[in-house]
Amino acid sequence: MGCIEKLNYEVIQKYTSFKEGAAYISKNCAEIYEVQPGFKLFDKAIIGIPPIRIGIDGDVITFPFTKPCYGTFLLRVSDAEEAALVRRTAKCIKH
């Protein structure tokens, strides 16, 4: 993919902290995974305070995305291939 801006995403939270994003994911997502900074999602390295939580509901991925100079946003994107990638490579903490 390469550019998050080209995805059909939904913004769940604007200007959020990683703690707030993790709390939202823990409360609202069926599957929860943890990754370290540098984990690639949509061909972009995720940055943040480890461990970084990623939530999945079916093919929908909820994750924090930090855009330098703009802050951190909690995004939701439907993508079966990326959801499968997370399931295969990330540490599952709730399934």
Phi, psi and omega in degrees: 000287175102321183229116180301324181300338181274352179281155173272086186250160174242133176274120179271315178221137176258147175048051184262164173266163177294327177296315179294319178296317179296321179295318178298313180299316181299323183277329192245356183246141182290320179242139180232133180233154176238139178227165176264157175307141182101345177301133183266126177230124185057038180064016177240136177288126177280133178244154178155189181272120184285155350284147181265127181271140174231132179252147177227136172228102185066245177257006183264127182251132175245126186207154175278139176229121180258124176250112182310140181076352180242336179105190184254136180235146172262118184248156175231128181223137175266118180200108184297320182294316180291324177298318178296321178299314179299314180301322181283327193244344182262161178281118179278128176246349175204125180228000000 
